[in-house]
Amino acid sequence: MMPARASRILGVNTRTYPAQNHGYTERGCTIRVVLVAGRVGDYAAYAGRGTPEWVARHGAKLAFEEACLHFPAGQLTREHYRWP
């Protein structure tokens, strides 16, 4: 089992997408994206379902372009984004 990442949360974006349910009533799918500080002034964004703390530690890492969709105010820079 891989150790969990340390996490200092810089931002959280939560979106709910409608369910593709062919007429049935469902709540949809809620995805949380968490921006996490790195150790050397860098950062990365992770996506998942759960609390911000859980997503920061265990979520799937997003590419820079996708992270910018969740944090569109221009605060992310490619030079500081940790990828891969």
SERO-672321 format. One record per atom (N, C-alpha, C, O): residue in three letters; residue number from 1; y negated, z negated, x. Coordinates in Angstrom, 3 decimals. Atoms other than C-alpha are relative to their C-alpha. Last residue first. Layout:
ALA NUM Y Z X
...
This chain:
PRO 84 -0.976 0.569 0.908
PRO 84 -14.099 13.354 3.491
PRO 84 0.196 -1.442 0.193
PRO 84 0.998 -2.056 -0.511
TRP 83 -1.043 -0.895 0.516
TRP 83 -17.032 13.162 3.154
TRP 83 0.689 0.679 1.142
TRP 83 -0.027 1.174 2.012
ARG 82 -1.234 0.107 -0.758
ARG 82 -19.503 10.330 3.662
ARG 82 1.074 0.861 -0.651
ARG 82 1.565 0.544 -1.734
TYR 81 -1.166 0.079 0.875
TYR 81 -22.916 11.293 2.295
TYR 81 1.271 0.061 0.837
TYR 81 1.416 0.943 1.684
HIS 80 -0.477 1.378 0.110
HIS 80 -25.764 10.415 4.640
HIS 80 1.241 -0.144 -0.864
HIS 80 1.794 -1.237 -0.982
GLU 79 -0.128 0.601 -1.332
GLU 79 -26.559 13.919 5.888
GLU 79 0.573 -1.415 -0.048
GLU 79 1.237 -1.851 0.893
ARG 78 -1.260 -0.423 -0.611
ARG 78 -25.834 15.434 2.465
ARG 78 0.218 -0.682 1.355
ARG 78 1.353 -0.991 1.719
THR 77 0.189 -1.040 -1.006
THR 77 -28.655 13.453 0.901
THR 77 1.337 0.296 0.658
THR 77 2.142 -0.606 0.890
LEU 76 -1.106 -0.250 -0.924
LEU 76 -28.465 11.497 -2.336
LEU 76 -0.364 1.107 0.984
LEU 76 -0.964 2.113 0.606
GLN 75 -0.123 1.084 -0.961
GLN 75 -31.610 10.087 -4.007
GLN 75 1.126 0.212 1.009
GLN 75 1.172 -0.479 2.027
GLY 74 0.325 -0.439 -1.351
GLY 74 -32.509 13.387 -5.655
GLY 74 0.154 -1.087 1.045
GLY 74 -0.287 -0.912 2.181
ALA 73 1.409 0.253 -0.301
ALA 73 -32.691 11.934 -9.169
ALA 73 -0.394 0.396 1.417
ALA 73 -1.523 0.137 1.832
PRO 72 0.816 -1.207 -0.171
PRO 72 -29.415 13.626 -10.138
PRO 72 -1.445 -0.230 0.440
PRO 72 -2.188 0.742 0.571
PHE 71 1.216 0.671 -0.493
PHE 71 -26.947 10.729 -9.595
PHE 71 -1.028 1.091 0.323
PHE 71 -1.257 1.393 1.494
HIS 70 0.025 1.332 0.607
HIS 70 -23.924 11.854 -11.634
HIS 70 -1.226 -0.813 0.423
HIS 70 -1.626 -1.749 -0.269
LEU 69 0.047 -0.171 1.452
LEU 69 -24.358 15.557 -10.912
LEU 69 -0.109 -1.348 -0.704
LEU 69 -0.707 -1.445 -1.776
CYS 68 1.385 -0.312 0.371
CYS 68 -25.219 14.706 -7.284
CYS 68 -0.147 0.230 -1.504
CYS 68 -1.223 -0.002 -2.054
ALA 67 0.743 1.264 0.008
ALA 67 -21.805 13.053 -6.913
ALA 67 -1.443 0.235 -0.428
ALA 67 -2.018 -0.586 -1.143
GLU 66 -0.333 0.677 1.253
GLU 66 -20.193 16.367 -7.897
GLU 66 -0.723 -1.344 -0.116
GLU 66 -1.143 -1.729 -1.207
GLU 65 0.572 -0.747 1.114
GLU 65 -22.003 18.231 -5.142
GLU 65 0.284 -0.669 -1.340
GLU 65 -0.583 -0.709 -2.213
PHE 64 1.446 0.189 0.068
PHE 64 -21.214 15.569 -2.541
PHE 64 -0.605 0.676 -1.222
PHE 64 -1.421 0.075 -1.920
ALA 63 0.736 -0.858 -0.941
ALA 63 -17.472 15.647 -3.249
ALA 63 -1.500 -0.203 -0.219
ALA 63 -1.917 -0.642 -1.291
LEU 62 0.594 -1.240 0.483
LEU 62 -16.100 12.707 -5.208
LEU 62 -0.642 0.771 1.146
LEU 62 -1.127 0.186 2.114
LYS 61 1.235 -0.385 -0.676
LYS 61 -13.718 9.996 -4.002
LYS 61 -0.479 1.362 -0.501
LYS 61 0.315 2.285 -0.681
ALA 60 -0.158 -1.265 -0.725
ALA 60 -11.135 8.828 -6.531
ALA 60 -1.345 0.420 0.587
ALA 60 -2.361 0.412 -0.108
GLY 59 0.252 -1.278 0.657
GLY 59 -11.474 5.192 -7.562
GLY 59 0.222 1.201 0.905
GLY 59 0.425 1.062 2.111
HIS 58 -1.228 -0.764 0.195
HIS 58 -9.779 2.140 -6.013
HIS 58 -0.207 1.398 -0.591
HIS 58 0.763 2.134 -0.773
ARG 57 -1.093 0.293 -0.935
ARG 57 -12.447 -0.134 -4.527
ARG 57 1.170 0.975 -0.096
ARG 57 1.828 1.245 0.909
ALA 56 0.512 -0.020 -1.369
ALA 56 -15.656 1.132 -6.132
ALA 56 1.122 -0.201 1.017
ALA 56 1.067 0.354 2.115
VAL 55 0.207 -1.398 -0.376
VAL 55 -13.762 1.916 -9.351
VAL 55 -0.489 0.094 1.447
VAL 55 -0.057 0.976 2.190
TRP 54 -1.320 -0.616 -0.157
TRP 54 -12.494 -1.677 -9.576
TRP 54 -0.151 1.448 0.470
TRP 54 0.551 1.879 1.385
GLU 53 -0.631 0.555 -1.195
GLU 53 -15.952 -3.144 -8.922
GLU 53 1.359 0.641 0.263
GLU 53 1.700 0.941 1.407
PRO 52 0.612 -0.589 -1.197
PRO 52 -17.594 -0.830 -11.469
PRO 52 0.650 -0.496 1.294
PRO 52 0.819 0.281 2.234
THR 51 1.267 0.643 -0.335
THR 51 -15.055 -1.985 -14.067
THR 51 -0.615 0.690 1.209
THR 51 0.101 1.339 1.973
GLY 50 -0.119 1.429 -0.244
GLY 50 -12.409 0.454 -15.184
GLY 50 -1.363 -0.584 0.290
GLY 50 -2.385 0.064 0.067
ARG 49 0.126 0.707 1.268
ARG 49 -11.785 4.169 -15.430
ARG 49 0.248 -1.463 0.278
ARG 49 1.325 -1.841 0.739
GLY 48 -1.198 0.583 0.578
GLY 48 -12.378 6.184 -12.294
GLY 48 -0.298 -0.646 -1.331
GLY 48 -1.407 -0.552 -1.857
ALA 47 -0.113 -0.111 1.452
ALA 47 -14.814 7.975 -10.043
ALA 47 1.294 -0.638 -0.472
ALA 47 2.309 -0.616 0.225
TYR 46 -1.387 0.064 0.458
TYR 46 -15.958 7.208 -6.493
TYR 46 0.020 0.008 -1.520
TYR 46 -0.863 -0.562 -2.161
ALA 45 -0.159 0.262 1.430
ALA 45 -19.253 8.073 -4.805
ALA 45 1.482 0.097 -0.362
ALA 45 2.205 0.960 0.135
ALA 44 -0.923 -0.922 0.660
ALA 44 -19.948 7.792 -1.077
ALA 44 0.084 -0.395 -1.467
ALA 44 -0.251 -1.520 -1.839
TYR 43 -0.464 0.385 1.325
TYR 43 -22.518 6.150 1.194
TYR 43 0.946 1.053 -0.527
TYR 43 1.046 2.146 0.029
ASP 42 -0.454 -1.120 0.815
ASP 42 -23.886 6.159 4.733
ASP 42 0.442 -0.518 -1.361
ASP 42 0.363 -1.717 -1.628
GLY 41 1.118 -0.655 0.680
GLY 41 -26.026 3.603 6.536
GLY 41 0.387 1.218 -0.812
GLY 41 -0.481 1.957 -1.277
VAL 40 0.965 -0.491 -0.998
VAL 40 -23.299 2.656 9.017
VAL 40 -1.141 0.768 -0.657
VAL 40 -1.590 1.784 -0.128
ARG 39 0.305 0.992 -1.031
ARG 39 -20.936 0.455 6.997
ARG 39 -1.104 0.427 0.954
ARG 39 -1.690 -0.418 1.631
GLY 38 -0.928 0.051 -1.123
GLY 38 -20.823 2.458 3.799
GLY 38 -0.445 -1.028 1.025
GLY 38 -1.354 -1.819 0.772
ALA 37 0.564 -0.032 -1.355
ALA 37 -22.676 1.821 0.567
ALA 37 1.113 -0.054 1.033
ALA 37 2.113 -0.751 0.856
VAL 36 -0.343 1.130 -0.850
VAL 36 -20.905 2.658 -2.713
VAL 36 -0.591 0.191 1.393
VAL 36 -0.494 1.271 1.974
LEU 35 0.516 -0.341 -1.324
LEU 35 -22.082 4.885 -5.562
LEU 35 0.135 -1.239 0.875
LEU 35 -0.384 -2.303 0.538
VAL 34 0.650 1.095 -0.718
VAL 34 -19.912 4.260 -8.618
VAL 34 -0.398 0.493 1.385
VAL 34 0.420 1.049 2.118
VAL 33 0.206 -0.426 -1.383
VAL 33 -18.902 6.891 -11.157
VAL 33 -0.847 -1.062 0.682
VAL 33 -1.910 -1.440 0.191
ARG 32 1.054 0.722 -0.713
ARG 32 -17.430 5.630 -14.437
ARG 32 -0.060 0.538 1.434
ARG 32 0.968 0.676 2.098
ILE 31 -0.134 -0.079 -1.449
ILE 31 -15.490 7.875 -16.778
ILE 31 -1.180 -0.717 0.634
ILE 31 -2.326 -0.537 0.224
THR 30 1.133 0.542 -0.741
THR 30 -15.082 7.167 -20.492
THR 30 0.322 -0.004 1.482
THR 30 1.330 -0.567 1.908
CYS 29 -0.391 0.498 -1.311
CYS 29 -12.689 9.429 -22.387
CYS 29 -1.252 -0.472 0.734
CYS 29 -2.197 0.297 0.911
GLY 28 0.355 -0.797 -1.160
GLY 28 -13.044 10.097 -26.083
GLY 28 0.429 -0.697 1.276
GLY 28 1.162 -1.686 1.248
ARG 27 1.261 0.421 -0.587
ARG 27 -13.109 7.707 -29.015
ARG 27 -0.447 0.872 1.161
ARG 27 -1.633 0.870 1.492
GLU 26 -0.217 0.800 -1.202
GLU 26 -10.454 9.436 -31.063
GLU 26 -1.347 -0.312 0.605
GLU 26 -2.338 0.350 0.297
THR 25 1.103 0.860 -0.415
THR 25 -10.386 10.873 -34.570
THR 25 0.430 -0.834 1.199
THR 25 1.371 -1.624 1.126
TYR 24 -0.306 1.418 0.132
TYR 24 -7.944 13.755 -34.974
TYR 24 -1.167 -0.828 0.519
TYR 24 -1.904 -0.379 1.396
GLY 23 0.290 0.539 1.319
GLY 23 -9.288 17.240 -35.570
GLY 23 0.316 -1.463 -0.200
GLY 23 -0.096 -2.050 -1.201
HIS 22 -0.424 -0.901 1.079
HIS 22 -7.707 19.058 -32.626
HIS 22 -0.165 -0.625 -1.385
HIS 22 0.728 -0.511 -2.225
ASN 21 -1.081 0.576 0.789
ASN 21 -8.065 16.127 -30.220
ASN 21 0.414 0.830 -1.211
ASN 21 1.184 0.351 -2.042
GLN 20 -0.462 -1.296 0.507
GLN 20 -10.148 17.338 -27.312
GLN 20 1.234 -0.294 -0.845
GLN 20 2.364 -0.214 -0.364
ALA 19 -1.423 -0.317 -0.091
ALA 19 -11.730 13.923 -26.874
ALA 19 0.255 1.396 -0.559
ALA 19 -0.346 1.790 -1.559
PRO 18 -0.732 -0.058 1.276
PRO 18 -15.464 13.763 -26.363
PRO 18 1.452 0.395 0.226
PRO 18 1.773 1.174 1.124
TYR 17 -0.217 -1.388 0.379
TYR 17 -16.655 12.777 -22.877
TYR 17 0.800 0.035 -1.294
TYR 17 1.732 -0.752 -1.459
THR 16 -1.137 -0.148 0.904
THR 16 -18.079 9.331 -22.287
THR 16 0.063 1.448 -0.444
THR 16 -0.900 1.993 -0.983
ARG 15 0.080 -1.073 0.995
ARG 15 -20.282 8.914 -19.237
ARG 15 1.251 -0.003 -0.853
ARG 15 2.354 -0.245 -0.363
THR 14 -1.121 -0.011 0.940
THR 14 -20.972 5.914 -17.018
THR 14 -0.242 1.089 -1.026
THR 14 -1.316 1.171 -1.623
ASN 13 0.254 -0.964 1.063
ASN 13 -23.145 6.099 -13.904
ASN 13 1.241 0.032 -0.879
ASN 13 2.348 0.261 -0.392
VAL 12 -1.118 -0.232 0.916
VAL 12 -23.279 3.153 -11.496
VAL 12 -0.458 0.996 -1.058
VAL 12 -1.555 0.874 -1.603
GLY 11 0.324 -0.573 1.301
GLY 11 -25.479 2.637 -8.440
GLY 11 1.251 0.246 -0.819
GLY 11 2.344 0.398 -0.274
LEU 10 1.388 -0.452 0.006
LEU 10 -25.666 1.009 -4.999
LEU 10 -0.429 0.549 -1.355
LEU 10 -1.614 0.512 -1.685
ILE 9 0.337 -1.006 1.000
ILE 9 -22.447 -1.022 -5.145
ILE 9 -1.493 0.286 0.029
ILE 9 -2.317 -0.625 -0.055
ARG 8 1.335 0.444 0.381
ARG 8 -21.437 -2.843 -1.978
ARG 8 -0.541 1.102 -0.896
ARG 8 -0.832 2.202 -0.426
SER 7 0.894 -0.732 0.890
SER 7 -17.707 -2.300 -1.762
SER 7 -1.314 -0.734 -0.228
SER 7 -1.337 -1.849 -0.748
ALA 6 1.078 0.958 0.261
ALA 6 -15.062 -3.060 0.822
ALA 6 -1.027 0.738 -0.850
ALA 6 -1.159 1.956 -0.733
ARG 5 1.262 -0.166 -0.711
ARG 5 -12.278 -0.553 0.389
ARG 5 -0.914 -1.187 -0.290
ARG 5 -0.891 -1.752 -1.383
ALA 4 1.144 -0.390 0.829
ALA 4 -8.877 -1.734 -0.811
ALA 4 -1.250 0.108 0.864
ALA 4 -1.402 -0.616 1.848
PRO 3 0.948 1.073 0.313
PRO 3 -6.032 -1.800 1.695
PRO 3 -1.158 0.528 -0.829
PRO 3 -1.549 1.688 -0.699
MET 2 1.220 -0.096 -0.786
MET 2 -3.426 0.972 1.342
MET 2 -0.934 -1.160 -0.342
MET 2 -1.007 -1.570 -1.501
MET 1 1.175 0.000 0.836
MET 1 0.000 0.000 0.000
MET 1 -1.245 0.000 0.886
MET 1 -1.337 -0.770 1.842
